[in-house]
Amino acid sequence: MKFFTKEVQIALVAIVALVVLYFGLNFLKGLSVFSNTNSYCVVFDDVSGLAASSPVYANGYKVGVVEKINYDYDKPDRIVAIVNLDKKMRVPVGSRAEISSDLLGNIKINLILSDNPLQFVAVGDTIKGMVEQGVMTKVAAMIPAVEAMMPKLDSIVTSLNILLADPALRNTLHNVEGMTANLNQTSAQLRTLSASLNRNVPSMMFKADSVLSNTQQLTANLSSIDVASMTAKVDQTLANVEEMTRKLNSNEGTLGLLMRDATLYNNLSTTVADADSLVRDLKAHPKRYVHFSVFGKKDK
């Protein structure tokens, strides 16, 4: 009688299939087929979609998976997740585990390692867990505040609509447009003026240098003048003028006598008048004063 009958062969094939199925399912779940991991307990008060086979990361690198989750019905706020971490992974004391999700909704655990290089969590001990405050959580926390602001926003929008419907606002905007055009024109004129100044300033500076040079030359000429000698000459001239004025005011000299002696002035006037009368008579009757005769003088 043979031992490997058809029934035994079928049984062996079924056993091998079950073993392969078991290890295959564990492999697909991300669980280690062979025991090369250490187990730790992570306590949460809310697992937020965490499930068995969810990955565990440390500094962005996958270091393990979630083996199972135990829910304590007597203590609903204490949910224990059993995580299997690589044996090479050492968790410092004070580290914590955060449940986070990406934009696609994939749930994972991030190990936030503490700065404690001397003490490490023993295998099988508990690590404190918490849920990461993601963007959606923060948005949900802001919803009550947004709801409280809605009436004020409605009032603000109504006021804005009233303000926008005011014709004065349109006129103001039109005036602003005109002011903007004027500013653009002024800016263009300023640019033109600036370009003109850039062209003319060098020549102006050259002229200013020439004027400064002439001023310096004039200053040098003035400094070379003998002011003391000139002052002495002016004083001498003034003294002479004063002496001449004194003599004119006195009875000394002809000019003084003419200016101060009325008799002399009258005599001179009479003499000038007689001379003038004589000259006129001489012109009118020259024969009275000049006689030429070939035969000698006649007696009148």
Solvent accessible surface area in square Angstrom, and as a share of the most:
residue,aa,sasa,rsa
1,M,235,1.05
2,K,165,0.70
3,F,149,0.62
4,F,123,0.51
5,T,44,0.25
6,K,156,0.66
7,E,125,0.56
8,V,41,0.24
9,Q,90,0.40
10,I,121,0.61
11,A,50,0.39
12,L,81,0.40
13,V,103,0.59
14,A,49,0.38
15,I,99,0.50
16,V,91,0.52
17,A,56,0.43
18,L,117,0.58
19,V,71,0.41
20,V,95,0.55
21,L,102,0.51
22,Y,131,0.50
23,F,75,0.31
24,G,28,0.27
25,L,86,0.43
26,N,21,0.11
27,F,143,0.60
28,L,141,0.70
29,K,104,0.44
30,G,36,0.34
31,L,32,0.16
32,S,48,0.31
33,V,48,0.28
34,F,161,0.67
35,S,99,0.64
36,N,87,0.44
37,T,37,0.21
38,N,30,0.15
39,S,46,0.29
40,Y,6,0.02
41,C,32,0.19
42,V,1,0.00
43,V,28,0.16
44,F,2,0.01
45,D,94,0.49
46,D,72,0.38
47,V,30,0.17
48,S,47,0.30
49,G,58,0.56
50,L,10,0.05
51,A,53,0.41
52,A,50,0.39
53,S,41,0.26
54,S,12,0.08
55,P,34,0.21
56,V,1,0.00
57,Y,55,0.21
58,A,8,0.06
59,N,138,0.71
60,G,67,0.65
61,Y,160,0.61
62,K,96,0.41
63,V,17,0.10
64,G,11,0.11
65,V,8,0.05
66,V,0,0.00
67,E,65,0.29
68,K,102,0.43
69,I,53,0.27
70,N,66,0.34
71,Y,100,0.38
72,D,52,0.27
73,Y,177,0.67
74,D,132,0.68
75,K,114,0.48
76,P,79,0.50
77,D,99,0.51
78,R,106,0.39
79,I,13,0.07
80,V,27,0.15
81,A,0,0.00
82,I,22,0.11
83,V,1,0.00
84,N,18,0.09
85,L,0,0.00
86,D,63,0.32
87,K,108,0.46
88,K,186,0.79
89,M,28,0.13
90,R,153,0.56
91,V,0,0.00
92,P,14,0.09
93,V,65,0.37
94,G,61,0.59
95,S,10,0.06
96,R,92,0.34
97,A,0,0.00
98,E,22,0.10
99,I,4,0.02
100,S,10,0.06
101,S,66,0.43
102,D,67,0.35
103,L,187,0.93
104,L,157,0.78
105,G,48,0.46
106,N,86,0.44
107,I,41,0.21
108,K,62,0.26
109,I,1,0.00
110,N,37,0.19
111,L,5,0.02
112,I,64,0.32
113,L,56,0.28
114,S,35,0.23
115,D,151,0.78
116,N,38,0.19
117,P,107,0.67
118,L,155,0.77
119,Q,110,0.49
120,F,71,0.30
121,V,26,0.15
122,A,57,0.44
123,V,89,0.51
124,G,43,0.41
125,D,69,0.36
126,T,74,0.43
127,I,3,0.02
128,K,147,0.62
129,G,11,0.11
130,M,75,0.33
131,V,41,0.24
132,E,72,0.32
133,Q,111,0.50
134,G,28,0.27
135,V,115,0.66
136,M,149,0.67
137,T,59,0.34
138,K,117,0.50
139,V,68,0.39
140,A,57,0.44
141,A,77,0.60
142,M,116,0.52
143,I,84,0.43
144,P,84,0.53
145,A,57,0.44
146,V,66,0.38
147,E,112,0.50
148,A,71,0.55
149,M,100,0.45
150,M,90,0.40
151,P,88,0.55
152,K,143,0.61
153,L,71,0.35
154,D,83,0.43
155,S,67,0.43
156,I,94,0.48
157,V,79,0.45
158,T,76,0.44
159,S,64,0.41
160,L,89,0.44
161,N,87,0.45
162,I,122,0.62
163,L,96,0.48
164,L,112,0.56
165,A,70,0.54
166,D,60,0.31
167,P,77,0.49
168,A,57,0.44
169,L,43,0.22
170,R,136,0.50
171,N,92,0.47
172,T,70,0.40
173,L,105,0.52
174,H,130,0.58
175,N,87,0.45
176,V,73,0.42
177,E,117,0.53
178,G,34,0.32
179,M,116,0.52
180,T,65,0.38
181,A,57,0.44
182,N,91,0.47
183,L,117,0.58
184,N,93,0.48
185,Q,108,0.48
186,T,63,0.37
187,S,43,0.28
188,A,41,0.32
189,Q,104,0.46
190,L,107,0.53
191,R,155,0.57
192,T,92,0.53
193,L,97,0.48
194,S,53,0.35
195,A,42,0.33
196,S,28,0.18
197,L,84,0.42
198,N,108,0.55
199,R,165,0.60
200,N,70,0.36
201,V,63,0.36
202,P,83,0.52
203,S,55,0.35
204,M,109,0.49
205,M,112,0.50
206,F,148,0.62
207,K,136,0.58
208,A,54,0.42
209,D,83,0.43
210,S,50,0.32
211,V,93,0.53
212,L,101,0.50
213,S,62,0.40
214,N,94,0.48
215,T,68,0.40
216,Q,111,0.49
217,Q,109,0.48
218,L,104,0.51
219,T,79,0.46
220,A,53,0.41
221,N,72,0.37
222,L,102,0.51
223,S,88,0.57
224,S,93,0.60
225,I,74,0.38
226,D,88,0.46
227,V,97,0.56
228,A,77,0.60
229,S,44,0.28
230,M,107,0.48
231,T,66,0.38
232,A,60,0.46
233,K,137,0.58
234,V,76,0.43
235,D,79,0.41
236,Q,109,0.48
237,T,77,0.45
238,L,108,0.54
239,A,50,0.39
240,N,82,0.42
241,V,73,0.42
242,E,123,0.55
243,E,71,0.32
244,M,111,0.49
245,T,63,0.37
246,R,121,0.44
247,K,94,0.40
248,L,42,0.21
249,N,82,0.42
250,S,30,0.19
251,N,102,0.52
252,E,104,0.47
253,G,52,0.50
254,T,93,0.54
255,L,113,0.56
256,G,1,0.01
257,L,64,0.32
258,L,58,0.29
259,M,120,0.53
260,R,140,0.51
261,D,57,0.30
262,A,69,0.53
263,T,85,0.49
264,L,55,0.27
265,Y,130,0.49
266,N,84,0.43
267,N,81,0.42
268,L,78,0.39
269,S,50,0.32
270,T,79,0.46
271,T,85,0.49
272,V,101,0.58
273,A,59,0.46
274,D,88,0.46
275,A,50,0.39
276,D,67,0.35
277,S,54,0.35
278,L,99,0.49
279,V,72,0.41
280,R,144,0.53
281,D,38,0.20
282,L,77,0.38
283,K,156,0.66
284,A,66,0.51
285,H,78,0.35
286,P,70,0.44
287,K,164,0.69
288,R,141,0.51
289,Y,104,0.39
290,V,78,0.45
291,H,118,0.52
292,F,184,0.77
293,S,65,0.42
294,V,143,0.82
295,F,196,0.82
296,G,37,0.36
297,K,184,0.78
298,K,171,0.73
299,D,141,0.73
300,K,213,0.90
